[in-house]
Structure formats: structure tokens, C-alpha cells
Amino acid sequence: MQIVNRIKNNFPKDRTTQIILGGMVLLALVGAYFGYGLLRQFVATNETFSLPGDPVMSKEDAKGEEEVGSTPKPTDIPAALLPTPEPWDGVSRVNLLVMGLDYRDWEANETPRTDTMIVFTLDPLNQTAASDMGMLLADIYECAHGGGTLRAVFPDQIQPAECQEMLDLLSQDRLGYLLQAGVPDGTRVAHKHGWTESPFDSLGDAGIVFSPAGDYVLCIFLWNSREMIWEPTSDLVADLSRAVYNYFNPPQ
């Protein structure tokens, strides 16, 4: 009530000023009404910007709405005219978006909602997986003992002595970091390590650890979309190696 009384007390008393203010308010309302219609028509039919897709409304439908009191007509949205993607060059990284949908929506015959999204990134130039390296090292280890897949597939080409020579050469890789940093000093590790430079975004170490409780294969590959830092990255591999070693050889 105080605001109303304040406006009433400060409102002009002479008739001429009241008429001018009333006219200005009327002009503002009329301008806002027609300005809204023009702006709505412009946005609905805009084809100025080079964006993919088509206008939501056709120009003919927009013209029909210029009539005062007319009801907007529903129109079918045409298919978006998306640009043709360039052919894959065969070497660039491929990103895949995997989406999980709520099955309850399917059962209700409704549009499913996305409850899970996972992005997979694939490097076509790096076809080696940790499991592949692990199986290869296990085959070499079994071959050195006279059995395994390599001996079964290539009985005349690969001999146990050759596989043992491979293990001896791999055991000479005494880096002191990565897998070797996670096992006690003096533990034999036949391994092969490697990483990328500029940028340092990939690192791997795969090997056979000869431990008192039994020999095992451990392969660790790391990749990051941004450049990694050596100390925390190498420490992570060492910690994983230590955890596996302690699992098979519990501390006394």
C-alpha cells in the first residue's frame, strides 16, 4: 500500500501530462505486440546463418500467422540437411559413443531415456592389447618348458631353446622402474617396456615375474588424452606391480 500511495502522490496532476504519459504507455504496448510478432517470424524462418538443418516453420506458415488472432499451424519438421562427413583416412583416432537406454521405457512403449554414456577411443595405429601381450609372453614361457601354443602350431620352426633365449634376453632389460620397481630387489623380471615421447601419452610394460610362490605374467598399458607426467605414471605402474606380487607372495 505504501508503494501505491507513493505513486499516487507523485503522479502528475495536470491533464496534459497525464494524456502524454498515457499515450506513451499505449505506444509501448502496441510496439511490443507488433515487435513480438516480427521477431517470432524472423526466428522461425531464419535462413541467414549457415547452420545444419532447415527452418522450423516455412515462410508460408509464418505469413499466415501475421493475421491477428490466428492459431499457429503445426508443420512437419523436415529432415536436417547435414553435411556429408569426410572419408576416414585410416590412421586418425576413432571415438565411439555407447549409450545405455532405460529398458523400462521400451516396455512402456515410450521414448527411452539415456542412463549411461561411455566414450571409447580407438587408435588404429596401436593394435596391441595388454591381453595379447600377456598371451604371447605366456606362450613363450610355456614353449621354453617344452609345451604351449607356439610349440603346437610351429613344432618344427620354434624350439624350446629359442624360447628360453628370448626369456634370457628379456631378463637383461634392467630398467629399475615400472614392473621392476614393484618387486623385491633381485627378483627376475623378463619384460619389455616402452612409451611415447612428445607427447608422453602412452606407456606400457609387459613381463614375466619369477617369484618364490610361482611365476606369473603381468602387462600394464596406460594412455591419456593429455600428456602424462613421468613420476606419478611410473609410480602407478610400480604400485600395481607391487600389489600383484604381494597377492601371490603375501608379506610375512
MITORTOR-767977 format. One record per residue (C-alpha): residue number from 1; residue in one letter; x, y, z. Coordinates in steps of 0.1 Angstrom, whole numbers, always signed. Each point is the difference from the previous one (the first is absolute). Layout:
+-----+------+-------+-------+-------+
:  nr : rest :    c1 :    c2 :    c3 :
+-----+------+-------+-------+-------+
: NUM :    A :     X :     Y :     Z :
...
+-----+------+-------+-------+-------+
***
This chain:
+-----+------+-------+-------+-------+
:  nr : rest :    c1 :    c2 :    c3 :
+-----+------+-------+-------+-------+
:   1 :    M :    +0 :    +0 :    +0 :
:   2 :    Q :   +29 :   +24 :    +6 :
:   3 :    I :   +13 :    -5 :   -35 :
:   4 :    V :   -35 :    +7 :   -15 :
:   5 :    N :    -4 :   +31 :   +22 :
:   6 :    R :   +34 :   +12 :   -10 :
:   7 :    I :    -8 :    -4 :   -37 :
:   8 :    K :   -33 :   +17 :    +5 :
:   9 :    N :   +16 :   +30 :   +18 :
:  10 :    N :   +27 :    +4 :   -26 :
:  11 :    F :   -22 :    -5 :   -31 :
:  12 :    P :    -4 :   +32 :   -21 :
:  13 :    K :   -31 :   +20 :    +9 :
:  14 :    D :    -4 :   +20 :   -32 :
:  15 :    R :   -22 :   -15 :   -28 :
:  16 :    T :   +25 :    +6 :   -28 :
:  17 :    T :   +28 :   -20 :   +16 :
:  18 :    Q :   -23 :   -28 :    +8 :
:  19 :    I :   -11 :    -2 :   -37 :
:  20 :    I :   +36 :    +0 :   -12 :
:  21 :    L :   +10 :   -28 :   +25 :
:  22 :    G :   -31 :   -20 :   -10 :
:  23 :    G :    +9 :    +3 :   -37 :
:  24 :    M :   +36 :   -11 :    +7 :
:  25 :    V :   -12 :   -31 :   +19 :
:  26 :    L :   -25 :    -8 :   -29 :
:  27 :    L :   +27 :    +3 :   -26 :
:  28 :    A :   +24 :   -22 :   +21 :
:  29 :    L :   -27 :   -28 :    +2 :
:  30 :    V :    -8 :    +2 :   -37 :
:  31 :    G :   +37 :    +0 :    -9 :
:  32 :    A :    +7 :   -30 :   +22 :
:  33 :    Y :   -29 :   -19 :   -16 :
:  34 :    F :   +10 :    +5 :   -36 :
:  35 :    G :   +38 :    -3 :    +9 :
:  36 :    Y :    -7 :   -34 :   +15 :
:  37 :    G :   -17 :   -12 :   -31 :
:  38 :    L :   +28 :   +12 :   -23 :
:  39 :    L :   +26 :   -15 :   +22 :
:  40 :    R :   -18 :   -33 :    +2 :
:  41 :    Q :    -3 :    -1 :   -38 :
:  42 :    F :   +36 :    +8 :    -5 :
:  43 :    V :   +12 :   -27 :   +24 :
:  44 :    A :   -23 :   -27 :   -15 :
:  45 :    T :    +9 :    +6 :   -36 :
:  46 :    N :   +37 :   +10 :    +4 :
:  47 :    E :   +22 :   -13 :   -27 :
:  48 :    T :   +28 :   +25 :    +3 :
:  49 :    F :   +24 :   -21 :   +20 :
:  50 :    S :   +18 :   -30 :   -15 :
:  51 :    L :   -12 :   -25 :   +26 :
:  52 :    P :    -9 :   -36 :    -8 :
:  53 :    G :   -37 :    -7 :    -3 :
:  54 :    D :   -31 :   +19 :   -12 :
:  55 :    P :   -22 :   +27 :   +15 :
:  56 :    V :   -26 :   -13 :   +24 :
:  57 :    M :   -27 :   +18 :   -19 :
:  58 :    S :    -4 :    +8 :   -37 :
:  59 :    K :    -4 :   +36 :   -11 :
:  60 :    E :   -36 :    -8 :   -12 :
:  61 :    D :   -10 :   -12 :   +35 :
:  62 :    A :   +17 :   +31 :   +16 :
:  63 :    K :   -20 :   +23 :   -23 :
:  64 :    G :   -32 :   -16 :   +11 :
:  65 :    E :    +8 :    +9 :   +36 :
:  66 :    E :    +2 :   +36 :    -8 :
:  67 :    E :   -38 :    +2 :    +2 :
:  68 :    V :   -11 :   +12 :   +35 :
:  69 :    G :   -15 :   -28 :   +20 :
:  70 :    S :   +11 :   -28 :   -24 :
:  71 :    T :   +10 :   -33 :   +15 :
:  72 :    P :   +34 :   -14 :    -9 :
:  73 :    K :    -2 :   -29 :   -24 :
:  74 :    P :   +21 :   -31 :    +9 :
:  75 :    T :   +25 :    -9 :   -27 :
:  76 :    D :   +21 :   -30 :    -5 :
:  77 :    I :   +37 :    +7 :    +7 :
:  78 :    P :   +20 :    -9 :   -31 :
:  79 :    A :   +30 :   -22 :    +3 :
:  80 :    A :   +32 :   +18 :    +8 :
:  81 :    L :   +23 :    +6 :   -29 :
:  82 :    L :   +32 :   -11 :   +17 :
:  83 :    P :   +33 :    +3 :   -18 :
:  84 :    T :   +16 :   -31 :   -14 :
:  85 :    P :   +28 :   -12 :   +23 :
:  86 :    E :   +34 :    -3 :   -14 :
:  87 :    P :   +13 :   -36 :    -7 :
:  88 :    W :   +21 :   -15 :   +28 :
:  89 :    D :   +37 :    +2 :    -7 :
:  90 :    G :    +7 :   -33 :   +16 :
:  91 :    V :   +25 :   +14 :   +26 :
:  92 :    S :   -19 :   +25 :   +21 :
:  93 :    R :   -13 :   -10 :   +34 :
:  94 :    V :   -36 :   -11 :    +0 :
:  95 :    N :   -24 :   +10 :   +28 :
:  96 :    L :   -31 :   -21 :    +7 :
:  97 :    L :   -29 :   +11 :   +22 :
:  98 :    V :   -18 :   -29 :   +16 :
:  99 :    M :   -33 :    +9 :   +16 :
: 100 :    G :   -20 :   -22 :   +24 :
: 101 :    L :   -38 :    +5 :    -1 :
: 102 :    D :   -25 :    -6 :   +28 :
: 103 :    Y :   -18 :   -32 :    -9 :
: 104 :    R :   -30 :    +9 :   +20 :
: 105 :    D :    -8 :   +27 :   -26 :
: 106 :    W :    +1 :   -27 :   -27 :
: 107 :    E :   -24 :   -21 :   +19 :
: 108 :    A :   -24 :   +29 :    +4 :
: 109 :    N :    +3 :    +7 :   -38 :
: 110 :    E :   +15 :   +35 :    +7 :
: 111 :    T :   +30 :   +18 :   -12 :
: 112 :    P :   +29 :   -15 :   +21 :
: 113 :    R :   +21 :   +22 :   +22 :
: 114 :    T :   +38 :    -2 :    +0 :
: 115 :    D :   +13 :   -11 :   +34 :
: 116 :    T :   +36 :    -9 :   -10 :
: 117 :    M :   +25 :   +15 :   -24 :
: 118 :    I :   +35 :   -14 :    -7 :
: 119 :    V :   +25 :   +14 :   -25 :
: 120 :    F :   +24 :   -26 :   -15 :
: 121 :    T :   +31 :   +14 :   -18 :
: 122 :    L :   +18 :   -23 :   -25 :
: 123 :    D :   +34 :    +5 :   -14 :
: 124 :    P :    +3 :   -19 :   -33 :
: 125 :    L :   +38 :    +4 :    +1 :
: 126 :    N :    +3 :   -18 :   +33 :
: 127 :    Q :   -15 :   -35 :    -4 :
: 128 :    T :   +17 :   -15 :   +31 :
: 129 :    A :   -21 :    -8 :   +30 :
: 130 :    A :   +12 :   -10 :   +34 :
: 131 :    S :   -17 :   -34 :    -3 :
: 132 :    D :   +18 :    -6 :   -33 :
: 133 :    M :   +34 :    +7 :   +15 :
: 134 :    G :    -9 :   -21 :   +30 :
: 135 :    M :    -9 :   -30 :   -21 :
: 136 :    L :   +31 :    +3 :   -21 :
: 137 :    L :   +23 :    +1 :   +31 :
: 138 :    A :   -19 :   -30 :   +15 :
: 139 :    D :    +5 :   -19 :   -33 :
: 140 :    I :   +38 :    +8 :    +0 :
: 141 :    Y :    +2 :   -11 :   +37 :
: 142 :    E :   -18 :   -33 :    -7 :
: 143 :    C :   +21 :    -5 :   -32 :
: 144 :    A :   +32 :    +3 :   +21 :
: 145 :    H :   -13 :   -29 :   +21 :
: 146 :    G :    -9 :   -21 :   -30 :
: 147 :    G :   -37 :    +7 :    -5 :
: 148 :    G :   -25 :   +27 :    -8 :
: 149 :    T :   -17 :   +14 :   -31 :
: 150 :    L :   +32 :   +10 :   -18 :
: 151 :    R :   +14 :   -35 :    +1 :
: 152 :    A :   -34 :   -15 :   -10 :
: 153 :    V :    -4 :   +24 :   -30 :
: 154 :    F :   +37 :    +1 :   -11 :
: 155 :    P :   +15 :   -32 :   +12 :
: 156 :    D :   +28 :    +0 :   -25 :
: 157 :    Q :    +7 :   +38 :    -1 :
: 158 :    I :    +2 :    +9 :   +37 :
: 159 :    Q :   +20 :   -20 :   +25 :
: 160 :    P :    +0 :    +2 :   +38 :
: 161 :    A :   +36 :   +12 :    +0 :
: 162 :    E :    -9 :   +30 :   -22 :
: 163 :    C :   -29 :    +9 :   +23 :
: 164 :    Q :   +24 :    -2 :   +30 :
: 165 :    E :   +24 :   +23 :   -18 :
: 166 :    M :   -29 :   +25 :    -4 :
: 167 :    L :    -6 :    +0 :   +37 :
: 168 :    D :   +37 :    +4 :    +8 :
: 169 :    L :    +1 :   +31 :   -23 :
: 170 :    L :   -31 :   +15 :   +15 :
: 171 :    S :   +15 :    -5 :   +35 :
: 172 :    Q :   +29 :   +22 :    -9 :
: 173 :    D :   -23 :   +30 :    -2 :
: 174 :    R :    +9 :   +14 :   +34 :
: 175 :    L :   -18 :   +33 :    +0 :
: 176 :    G :    -6 :    +3 :   +37 :
: 177 :    Y :   -34 :   +17 :    -5 :
: 178 :    L :   -36 :   -11 :    -9 :
: 179 :    L :    -4 :   -38 :    +6 :
: 180 :    Q :   +34 :    -5 :   +15 :
: 181 :    A :    -6 :   +28 :   +26 :
: 182 :    G :   -29 :   -19 :   +15 :
: 183 :    V :   +19 :   -33 :    +8 :
: 184 :    P :   +28 :    -7 :   +25 :
: 185 :    D :   +36 :    +6 :   -11 :
: 186 :    G :   +15 :   -30 :   -17 :
: 187 :    T :   -34 :   -12 :   -14 :
: 188 :    R :    +4 :   -11 :   -36 :
: 189 :    V :   -24 :   +18 :   -24 :
: 190 :    A :    +1 :    -8 :   -37 :
: 191 :    H :   -18 :   +30 :   -14 :
: 192 :    K :    -2 :   +26 :   -28 :
: 193 :    H :    -9 :   +35 :    +7 :
: 194 :    G :    -7 :   +31 :   -22 :
: 195 :    W :   -16 :   +34 :    -2 :
: 196 :    T :    -7 :   +28 :   -23 :
: 197 :    E :   +18 :   +34 :    -1 :
: 198 :    S :   -13 :   +34 :   -10 :
: 199 :    P :   -27 :    -5 :   +12 :
: 200 :    F :    +5 :   -25 :   +28 :
: 201 :    D :   -35 :   -14 :    -1 :
: 202 :    S :    +6 :   -38 :    -2 :
: 203 :    L :   +20 :   -24 :   +22 :
: 204 :    G :    +2 :   -37 :    +3 :
: 205 :    D :   +20 :   -27 :   +17 :
: 206 :    A :    -6 :   -37 :    -5 :
: 207 :    G :   +19 :   -28 :   +16 :
: 208 :    I :    +4 :   -33 :   +18 :
: 209 :    V :    +7 :    +2 :   +37 :
: 210 :    F :   +19 :   -30 :   +15 :
: 211 :    S :   -12 :    +1 :   +37 :
: 212 :    P :    +5 :   -25 :   +28 :
: 213 :    A :   -37 :    -9 :    +1 :
: 214 :    G :    -1 :    -5 :   -38 :
: 215 :    D :    +6 :   +17 :   -33 :
: 216 :    Y :   -26 :   +23 :   -15 :
: 217 :    V :    -6 :   +23 :   -29 :
: 218 :    L :    -9 :   +37 :    +6 :
: 219 :    C :    -7 :   +25 :   -28 :
: 220 :    I :    -9 :   +37 :    +7 :
: 221 :    F :    -8 :   +25 :   -27 :
: 222 :    L :    -9 :   +36 :    +8 :
: 223 :    W :   -13 :   +27 :   -23 :
: 224 :    N :   -13 :   +35 :    +6 :
: 225 :    S :   -14 :   +26 :   -24 :
: 226 :    R :   +22 :   +26 :   +16 :
: 227 :    E :   +38 :    -3 :    +5 :
: 228 :    M :    +9 :   -20 :   +31 :
: 229 :    I :   +26 :    +8 :   +26 :
: 230 :    W :   +27 :   -27 :    +5 :
: 231 :    E :    +3 :    -2 :   +38 :
: 232 :    P :   -37 :    -7 :    +9 :
: 233 :    T :    -5 :   -21 :   -31 :
: 234 :    S :   +30 :   -23 :    +7 :
: 235 :    D :    -9 :    -1 :   +37 :
: 236 :    L :   -35 :   -12 :   -10 :
: 237 :    V :   +15 :   -29 :   -20 :
: 238 :    A :   +23 :    -9 :   +29 :
: 239 :    D :   -28 :    +1 :   +25 :
: 240 :    L :   -21 :   -23 :   -22 :
: 241 :    S :   +30 :   -24 :    -4 :
: 242 :    R :    +5 :    +0 :   +37 :
: 243 :    A :   -36 :    -8 :    +7 :
: 244 :    V :    +0 :   -30 :   -23 :
: 245 :    Y :   +33 :   -12 :   +14 :
: 246 :    N :   -13 :    +2 :   +36 :
: 247 :    Y :   -32 :   -18 :   -11 :
: 248 :    F :   +20 :   -30 :   -11 :
: 249 :    N :   +27 :    +4 :   +27 :
: 250 :    P :   -17 :   +13 :   +31 :
: 251 :    P :   +23 :   +19 :   +23 :
: 252 :    Q :   +10 :   -20 :   +31 :
+-----+------+-------+-------+-------+
***
